[in-house]
Amino acid sequence: MQQILSKLRPWLRLLPAGRRQEVLLELEQASSPGFDYFLLVILSCSIATFGLITDSAAVIIGAMLVAPLMSPILGLSLASVAGQQRMFQRAVVALLEGVLLAAALSAFIGWMARALPFGMLSTLPNEILARTHPTPFDLGIALAGGAAAAYALAQPRLSAALPGVAIATALMPPVCTVGLGISLGEWSVAWGAGLLFLTNLASISFAGIVVFFALGFRPAHLENTWHHVPRSLLVAAALMLVTAVPLVMLTLRVVNQTAILQEVRSAVVAEFSALPDAQLVDVGIDTSNSTLHLNITVRTSRQPSHKEVVALQEAVAARLQRTTAIQVIVIPTTKLDPLVPPTLTPTFTPTLTFTPGPSPSPTITPSATPTPTITATASPIPSATPTFTPSPTFTPSPTLTPTPVLAYIQTPGGTGTYLRQAPGEQIIVWLPDNAPVLILMQRQTVNGREWIEVRDILNQTGWVMAEYLIIRP
């Protein structure tokens, strides 16, 4: 390491001793917990949480500029290089207290938003979902951002670059996402956002240690070094590598799932071309066991036969070279051509003729007339004076059965919505945008918002908000 630095020394611009002392004093003050620090944590956390709930990227960027978490992280790096034990302890305390305060505040705001009758967080916004799947690219961003922040802080003329670094590293939004995930009971969200924050923390700290060491900062005592290399630098590098392991594993898992999905979709598209007038809508994949389960949703004007579905399953299994079980969900469609008028087909309605007397059962006579004919037959009653009493006349009353209307899910931002057992109650299933449903005509108004009873393509009945339904011509 010492040989590498000696070769790079002509290109390195070491800070003068006076400037190094100024940087130490500045970071020691900035990384110490105080009223200003906690006030900025509360304000930036509130802004970031509201931005995540409303799915507003501009609001989240504003929170990044206000967040003070970068200062204790850089203070941690500088204290590790310079061997400042007191500064190191203050930076650790400030960082822990700031993170815990932000997570608790965001959890409280998320709970309040869920309790208020505004329909917030009924579905997870994209800005929250974007922070639940960290990748090695986030590690690279944090490394570059930490190096830029440390170098800009050491050079007074480059302080204008610090706001851009704060936006790039994005420390506060992942912490707020952890709090929102806890308040919603979405532990996968909290875990993914927590991993993203730890990735940023380890990478920024490691990059800051490297930059400060290159600028001339050294431990005051040689026992804190190993072959003239600060032990803190080795510890930070080890922490960064440990953080990189789950990131690489998650990335490989996502890449593998994407490859499987593309392969399966290509096979399904190729084999579905044999079915006439069939349009593929969605392919659901379940690889939880050795058998590949596919839920295939198609639109077609002709109902495929069981034999065709069996042949399709065999063809897909042969193409993928693995055991496959498919379930085909058919959405019936009708094609209307304005140039070709529809052909009217006469419908014969049975006419009920009720004949009271020896035969108690009605006789059904087919007729092309839709008007029921009622025949009343008089029955003689023996008495001194012949009296004829007419038999009761039955008048059938038509019963109107509402016909379900086909509609589609359409939500702002395309995030989809939940199918619930009752308005605002327990979730049954998540419905993506453009998912077809049948409107069952039952309506309820809860807290000023209208809910409609629907049935999805899996024949599950539940309730969604009326504003998320659209009926296409």
C-alpha positions as CSV (number, residue, x, y, z in Angstrom):
1,M,0.0,0.0,0.0
2,Q,2.8,2.4,0.9
3,Q,4.5,1.7,-2.4
4,I,1.3,2.4,-4.3
5,L,0.9,5.7,-2.5
6,S,4.5,6.7,-3.2
7,K,3.9,6.2,-6.9
8,L,0.7,8.2,-6.8
9,R,2.1,10.9,-4.6
10,P,3.1,13.2,-7.6
11,W,-0.5,13.3,-8.7
12,L,-2.0,13.6,-5.2
13,R,-2.6,17.1,-3.9
14,L,-1.9,16.7,-0.1
15,L,-3.7,19.2,2.2
16,P,-1.5,21.5,4.2
17,A,-1.4,20.8,7.9
18,G,-3.4,24.0,8.7
19,R,-6.2,22.9,6.3
20,R,-6.2,19.4,7.7
21,Q,-6.8,20.8,11.2
22,E,-9.6,23.0,9.9
23,V,-11.3,20.0,8.4
24,L,-11.0,18.1,11.6
25,L,-12.6,20.9,13.6
26,E,-15.4,21.3,11.0
27,L,-16.4,17.6,10.9
28,E,-16.1,17.3,14.7
29,Q,-18.7,20.0,15.1
30,A,-20.9,18.8,12.3
31,S,-20.9,15.2,13.5
32,S,-21.7,15.9,17.1
33,P,-25.4,15.4,18.1
34,G,-27.1,18.7,19.0
35,F,-30.3,20.7,18.5
36,D,-29.6,21.7,15.0
37,Y,-28.7,18.1,14.0
38,F,-31.9,16.6,15.4
39,L,-34.1,19.4,14.0
40,L,-32.8,18.7,10.5
41,V,-33.3,15.0,11.0
42,I,-36.9,15.5,11.9
43,L,-37.6,18.0,9.0
44,S,-35.8,15.9,6.4
45,C,-37.5,12.7,7.6
46,S,-40.9,14.3,7.4
47,I,-40.3,15.6,3.9
48,A,-38.9,12.3,2.7
49,T,-41.8,10.3,4.2
50,F,-44.4,12.5,2.7
51,G,-42.6,12.3,-0.6
52,L,-42.6,8.5,-0.5
53,I,-46.3,8.3,0.5
54,T,-47.3,10.7,-2.3
55,D,-44.9,9.1,-4.8
56,S,-43.2,12.4,-5.5
57,A,-39.6,12.3,-6.6
58,A,-39.2,16.1,-6.4
59,V,-40.2,16.1,-2.7
60,I,-37.8,13.2,-1.9
61,I,-34.9,15.1,-3.6
62,G,-35.7,18.1,-1.4
63,A,-35.4,15.9,1.7
64,M,-32.0,14.6,0.5
65,L,-30.7,18.2,0.5
66,V,-31.8,18.8,4.1
67,A,-30.7,15.5,5.6
68,P,-27.7,15.8,7.9
69,L,-26.7,12.1,8.0
70,M,-23.7,12.6,5.6
71,S,-21.8,14.6,8.2
72,P,-21.5,11.9,11.0
73,I,-20.6,9.3,8.3
74,L,-17.7,11.4,7.0
75,G,-16.8,12.3,10.6
76,L,-16.7,8.5,11.3
77,S,-14.3,8.1,8.3
78,L,-12.0,11.0,9.3
79,A,-11.9,10.0,12.9
80,S,-10.9,6.4,11.9
81,V,-8.0,7.7,9.7
82,A,-6.8,10.4,12.2
83,G,-7.2,8.2,15.3
84,Q,-9.6,10.7,17.0
85,Q,-11.4,8.4,19.5
86,R,-13.7,11.1,20.9
87,M,-14.7,12.3,17.5
88,F,-15.4,8.7,16.5
89,Q,-17.7,8.1,19.5
90,R,-19.6,11.3,18.9
91,A,-20.1,10.4,15.2
92,V,-21.4,6.9,16.0
93,V,-23.8,8.2,18.6
94,A,-25.1,11.0,16.3
95,L,-25.6,8.5,13.4
96,L,-27.4,5.9,15.6
97,E,-29.7,8.5,17.2
98,G,-30.5,10.1,13.8
99,V,-31.3,6.8,12.1
100,L,-33.5,5.6,15.0
101,L,-35.3,8.9,15.2
102,A,-36.0,9.0,11.5
103,A,-37.2,5.4,11.4
104,A,-39.6,5.9,14.3
105,L,-40.9,9.2,12.9
106,S,-41.5,7.7,9.5
107,A,-43.3,4.7,11.0
108,F,-45.6,7.1,12.9
109,I,-46.3,9.1,9.8
110,G,-47.0,5.9,7.9
111,W,-49.4,4.7,10.6
112,M,-51.3,8.0,10.5
113,A,-51.5,8.0,6.7
114,R,-52.9,4.5,6.8
115,A,-55.5,5.4,9.5
116,L,-56.8,8.5,7.8
117,P,-59.6,8.1,5.3
118,F,-57.6,9.2,2.2
119,G,-56.8,5.8,0.8
120,M,-53.1,6.4,1.2
121,L,-50.7,3.4,1.1
122,S,-53.5,1.0,-0.1
123,T,-50.9,0.1,-2.7
124,L,-47.2,0.6,-2.3
125,P,-45.9,3.7,-4.4
126,N,-43.2,3.2,-6.9
127,E,-40.8,5.4,-4.9
128,I,-41.0,2.9,-2.0
129,L,-40.7,-0.2,-4.2
130,A,-37.6,1.3,-5.9
131,R,-35.7,1.3,-2.6
132,T,-36.5,-2.4,-1.7
133,H,-34.2,-4.1,-4.2
134,P,-30.6,-2.9,-3.9
135,T,-28.1,-4.0,-6.4
136,P,-24.3,-3.8,-6.8
137,F,-24.9,-0.6,-8.8
138,D,-26.1,1.1,-5.6
139,L,-22.8,0.0,-4.1
140,G,-20.9,1.8,-6.9
141,I,-23.0,4.9,-6.6
142,A,-22.3,5.1,-2.8
143,L,-18.6,4.6,-3.4
144,A,-18.3,7.4,-5.9
145,G,-20.6,9.6,-3.8
146,G,-18.6,9.1,-0.6
147,A,-15.3,9.8,-2.4
148,A,-16.8,13.0,-3.9
149,A,-18.2,14.2,-0.6
150,A,-14.9,13.6,1.3
151,Y,-12.9,15.4,-1.4
152,A,-15.3,18.3,-1.8
153,L,-15.4,18.8,2.0
154,A,-11.6,18.9,2.2
155,Q,-11.3,21.5,-0.6
156,P,-13.1,24.8,0.3
157,R,-13.6,25.8,-3.3
158,L,-15.6,22.6,-4.1
159,S,-18.2,22.9,-1.3
160,A,-20.9,23.7,-3.9
161,A,-20.7,20.1,-5.1
162,L,-22.0,18.7,-1.7
163,P,-25.7,19.2,-2.5
164,G,-25.3,17.0,-5.6
165,V,-23.5,14.4,-3.6
166,A,-26.3,14.4,-1.0
167,I,-28.8,13.7,-3.8
168,A,-26.7,10.9,-5.3
169,T,-26.1,9.0,-2.1
170,A,-29.8,9.2,-0.8
171,L,-29.3,8.4,2.8
172,M,-32.6,9.5,4.4
173,P,-35.2,7.9,1.9
174,P,-34.0,4.3,2.7
175,V,-34.3,5.0,6.4
176,C,-37.8,6.4,6.0
177,T,-38.7,3.4,3.8
178,V,-37.7,1.1,6.7
179,G,-40.1,3.0,9.0
180,L,-42.9,2.8,6.5
181,G,-42.4,-0.9,5.9
182,I,-42.6,-1.5,9.7
183,S,-45.8,0.5,10.0
184,L,-47.4,-1.4,7.2
185,G,-46.2,-4.8,8.4
186,E,-44.3,-5.2,5.1
187,W,-41.1,-6.8,6.4
188,S,-39.7,-7.5,3.0
189,V,-39.8,-3.7,2.3
190,A,-38.1,-2.9,5.6
191,W,-35.4,-5.5,4.9
192,G,-34.7,-4.3,1.4
193,A,-34.5,-0.6,2.4
194,G,-32.4,-1.5,5.4
195,L,-29.9,-3.3,3.2
196,L,-29.8,-0.3,0.9
197,F,-29.0,2.0,3.8
198,L,-26.3,-0.3,5.2
199,T,-24.8,-0.5,1.7
200,N,-24.6,3.3,1.4
201,L,-23.2,3.6,5.0
202,A,-20.4,1.0,4.4
203,S,-19.5,2.3,1.0
204,I,-19.5,6.0,1.9
205,S,-17.4,5.3,5.0
206,F,-14.9,3.2,3.1
207,A,-14.6,5.8,0.3
208,G,-14.2,8.6,2.8
209,I,-11.4,6.8,4.6
210,V,-9.5,6.2,1.4
211,V,-9.8,9.8,0.3
212,F,-8.9,11.3,3.7
213,F,-5.9,9.0,3.9
214,A,-4.8,10.0,0.4
215,L,-5.1,13.7,1.3
216,G,-2.5,13.3,4.1
217,F,-4.5,12.5,7.2
218,R,-2.7,10.0,9.4
219,P,-3.2,8.4,12.9
220,A,-1.5,10.1,15.7
221,H,-0.2,6.8,17.1
222,L,1.5,4.1,15.0
223,E,-0.2,1.3,16.9
224,N,-3.4,2.2,15.0
225,T,-1.7,1.2,11.7
226,W,-0.7,-2.0,10.0
227,H,2.3,-1.6,7.8
228,H,1.6,2.1,7.7
229,V,-2.1,1.5,6.7
230,P,-4.8,2.5,9.1
231,R,-6.6,-0.5,10.6
232,S,-9.9,1.4,10.2
233,L,-9.3,1.3,6.4
234,L,-9.1,-2.5,6.5
235,V,-12.1,-2.8,8.8
236,A,-14.2,-0.5,6.5
237,A,-13.1,-2.5,3.4
238,A,-14.1,-5.8,5.2
239,L,-17.5,-4.3,6.1
240,M,-18.1,-3.2,2.5
241,L,-17.2,-6.6,1.1
242,V,-19.6,-8.2,3.6
243,T,-22.3,-5.9,2.5
244,A,-21.6,-6.6,-1.1
245,V,-22.2,-10.4,-0.7
246,P,-26.0,-10.1,-0.3
247,L,-26.2,-7.5,-3.0
248,V,-24.5,-9.8,-5.5
249,M,-26.7,-12.8,-4.4
250,L,-29.9,-10.7,-4.8
251,T,-28.8,-9.5,-8.2
252,L,-28.0,-13.0,-9.4
253,R,-31.4,-14.1,-8.2
254,V,-33.2,-11.3,-10.1
255,V,-31.1,-12.0,-13.2
256,N,-32.0,-15.7,-12.9
257,Q,-35.7,-15.1,-12.5
258,T,-35.7,-12.7,-15.4
259,A,-34.0,-15.2,-17.6
260,I,-36.5,-17.9,-16.6
261,L,-39.4,-15.5,-17.2
262,Q,-38.1,-14.6,-20.7
263,E,-37.6,-18.2,-21.6
264,V,-41.0,-19.3,-20.4
265,R,-42.8,-16.3,-22.1
266,S,-41.0,-17.0,-25.4
267,A,-42.1,-20.7,-25.3
268,V,-45.7,-19.7,-24.4
269,V,-45.9,-17.1,-27.2
270,A,-44.5,-19.6,-29.7
271,E,-47.0,-22.3,-28.8
272,F,-50.0,-20.0,-28.5
273,S,-49.6,-19.0,-32.1
274,A,-51.2,-22.4,-32.9
275,L,-54.5,-21.2,-31.3
276,P,-56.4,-18.9,-33.6
277,D,-57.4,-15.4,-32.5
278,A,-55.6,-15.8,-29.1
279,Q,-53.9,-12.8,-27.5
280,L,-51.6,-13.4,-24.6
281,V,-52.3,-11.1,-21.6
282,D,-50.1,-12.3,-18.8
283,V,-47.9,-15.3,-17.7
284,G,-47.6,-16.1,-14.0
285,I,-44.8,-18.4,-12.9
286,D,-44.5,-20.4,-9.7
287,T,-41.2,-22.2,-9.2
288,S,-41.6,-23.1,-5.6
289,N,-41.2,-26.9,-6.3
290,S,-39.8,-29.1,-9.1
291,T,-42.9,-28.6,-11.3
292,L,-43.1,-25.3,-13.2
293,H,-46.6,-23.9,-12.7
294,L,-47.9,-21.4,-15.2
295,N,-51.0,-19.3,-15.0
296,I,-51.6,-18.1,-18.5
297,T,-54.2,-15.4,-19.2
298,V,-55.4,-15.0,-22.8
299,R,-58.1,-13.1,-24.7
300,T,-59.9,-15.0,-27.4
301,S,-63.2,-15.0,-29.2
302,R,-63.3,-18.8,-29.2
303,Q,-63.2,-21.0,-26.1
304,P,-60.3,-23.5,-26.5
305,S,-61.1,-27.1,-25.9
306,H,-59.6,-29.3,-23.2
307,K,-57.7,-31.2,-25.9
308,E,-56.1,-28.1,-27.2
309,V,-55.0,-27.1,-23.6
310,V,-53.4,-30.5,-23.0
311,A,-51.6,-30.3,-26.3
312,L,-50.4,-26.8,-25.4
313,Q,-49.1,-28.0,-22.0
314,E,-47.2,-30.9,-23.6
315,A,-45.7,-28.5,-26.2
316,V,-44.5,-26.0,-23.6
317,A,-43.0,-28.7,-21.4
318,A,-41.2,-30.2,-24.4
319,R,-39.8,-26.8,-25.4
320,L,-38.7,-25.9,-21.8
321,Q,-37.4,-29.5,-21.1
322,R,-39.0,-29.6,-17.6
323,T,-42.2,-30.8,-15.9
324,T,-44.8,-28.1,-16.5
325,A,-48.4,-27.7,-15.4
326,I,-50.4,-24.9,-16.9
327,Q,-53.7,-23.3,-16.1
328,V,-55.3,-21.2,-18.9
329,I,-57.6,-18.3,-18.0
330,V,-59.7,-17.2,-20.9
331,I,-61.1,-13.7,-21.2
332,P,-63.9,-13.9,-23.9
333,T,-63.8,-11.1,-26.5
334,T,-66.1,-10.0,-29.3
335,K,-65.0,-8.4,-32.5
336,L,-67.3,-5.9,-34.1
337,D,-66.7,-4.6,-37.7
338,P,-68.7,-1.4,-38.6
339,L,-68.7,-2.5,-42.2
340,V,-70.3,-5.9,-41.4
341,P,-73.7,-5.6,-39.7
342,P,-74.5,-8.3,-37.1
343,T,-76.8,-11.1,-38.2
344,L,-80.0,-11.3,-36.1
345,T,-80.8,-14.8,-34.9
346,P,-84.5,-15.4,-33.8
347,T,-84.8,-16.6,-30.2
348,F,-87.8,-18.9,-29.3
349,T,-89.3,-18.1,-25.9
350,P,-91.3,-20.9,-24.2
351,T,-94.9,-20.0,-23.4
352,L,-96.3,-21.3,-20.1
353,T,-99.9,-22.5,-20.2
354,F,-101.3,-23.3,-16.7
355,T,-104.3,-25.7,-16.7
356,P,-105.6,-26.2,-13.2
357,G,-107.5,-29.5,-12.8
358,P,-106.6,-33.1,-12.7
359,S,-102.9,-32.3,-13.8
360,P,-101.1,-30.1,-11.3
361,S,-98.0,-29.6,-13.5
362,P,-97.9,-26.9,-16.2
363,T,-97.6,-27.8,-19.8
364,I,-94.8,-26.0,-21.7
365,T,-95.6,-25.3,-25.4
366,P,-92.8,-23.8,-27.5
367,S,-93.9,-20.7,-29.3
368,A,-92.2,-17.8,-31.2
369,T,-94.4,-15.3,-29.3
370,P,-92.7,-13.9,-26.2
371,T,-96.2,-13.2,-24.5
372,P,-97.3,-15.9,-22.0
373,T,-100.9,-17.1,-22.5
374,I,-102.9,-17.9,-19.3
375,T,-105.9,-20.2,-19.6
376,A,-108.4,-20.4,-16.7
377,T,-110.7,-23.5,-16.6
378,A,-113.9,-23.4,-14.4
379,S,-114.6,-26.4,-12.2
380,P,-118.2,-27.3,-11.3
381,I,-119.0,-27.6,-7.6
382,P,-122.1,-29.8,-6.7
383,S,-124.8,-27.8,-4.9
384,A,-128.5,-27.1,-5.0
385,T,-127.8,-24.2,-7.3
386,P,-125.2,-24.7,-10.0
387,T,-122.4,-22.3,-9.3
388,F,-119.3,-22.0,-11.4
389,T,-116.1,-20.8,-9.5
390,P,-113.2,-19.8,-11.8
391,S,-109.8,-21.4,-11.1
392,P,-107.1,-19.0,-9.9
393,T,-105.2,-17.2,-12.7
394,F,-101.4,-17.2,-12.4
395,T,-99.7,-14.1,-13.8
396,P,-95.9,-14.6,-14.2
397,S,-93.8,-11.6,-13.2
398,P,-90.5,-11.1,-15.0
399,T,-87.5,-11.1,-12.7
400,L,-84.6,-8.8,-13.7
401,T,-81.2,-10.3,-13.2
402,P,-78.4,-7.7,-13.4
403,T,-75.8,-8.6,-16.0
404,P,-72.1,-8.2,-14.8
405,V,-70.2,-5.5,-16.7
406,L,-66.6,-6.0,-17.8
407,A,-64.3,-3.3,-16.5
408,Y,-60.5,-2.9,-16.1
409,I,-58.3,-1.7,-13.2
410,Q,-56.7,1.7,-13.9
411,T,-54.8,3.5,-11.1
412,P,-52.7,6.7,-11.0
413,G,-49.1,5.7,-11.8
414,G,-50.1,2.2,-12.9
415,T,-49.4,0.7,-9.5
416,G,-52.6,-1.4,-9.3
417,T,-54.8,-1.9,-6.3
418,Y,-56.0,-4.5,-3.8
419,L,-59.2,-6.6,-4.0
420,R,-60.6,-6.5,-0.4
421,Q,-63.2,-8.7,1.4
422,A,-65.2,-5.5,2.3
423,P,-64.6,-1.8,1.7
424,G,-61.3,-0.9,3.4
425,E,-61.1,-4.3,5.1
426,Q,-58.8,-7.4,4.7
427,I,-56.9,-7.8,1.4
428,I,-57.7,-10.8,-0.8
429,V,-55.4,-10.3,-3.7
430,W,-53.5,-7.6,-5.6
431,L,-54.9,-6.6,-9.0
432,P,-52.4,-5.0,-11.4
433,D,-53.3,-2.3,-13.9
434,N,-55.4,-3.4,-16.9
435,A,-56.6,-6.5,-15.0
436,P,-60.1,-7.4,-16.1
437,V,-62.9,-7.6,-13.5
438,L,-66.7,-8.1,-13.6
439,I,-68.8,-5.4,-11.9
440,L,-71.5,-7.0,-9.8
441,M,-73.6,-3.9,-9.2
442,Q,-73.2,-3.8,-5.4
443,R,-72.1,-0.4,-4.2
444,Q,-71.2,1.1,-0.8
445,T,-69.9,4.5,0.3
446,V,-67.4,4.5,3.1
447,N,-65.7,7.7,4.4
448,G,-66.9,9.6,1.3
449,R,-65.4,7.1,-1.2
450,E,-67.5,4.8,-3.3
451,W,-66.7,1.0,-3.4
452,I,-68.0,-1.5,-6.0
453,E,-68.2,-5.3,-5.7
454,V,-66.4,-7.1,-8.5
455,R,-65.2,-10.5,-9.5
456,D,-61.7,-11.1,-10.9
457,I,-60.5,-13.6,-13.5
458,L,-59.9,-16.2,-10.7
459,N,-63.6,-16.0,-9.7
460,Q,-62.7,-14.2,-6.5
461,T,-65.3,-11.7,-5.3
462,G,-64.4,-8.6,-3.4
463,W,-64.5,-4.8,-3.4
464,V,-62.4,-2.1,-5.0
465,M,-62.8,1.7,-5.1
466,A,-65.0,2.9,-8.0
467,E,-62.4,5.5,-9.1
468,Y,-60.0,2.6,-10.1
469,L,-62.5,1.0,-12.5
470,I,-62.8,1.9,-16.1
471,I,-65.2,0.6,-18.7
472,R,-63.7,0.5,-22.2
473,P,-65.9,0.6,-25.3
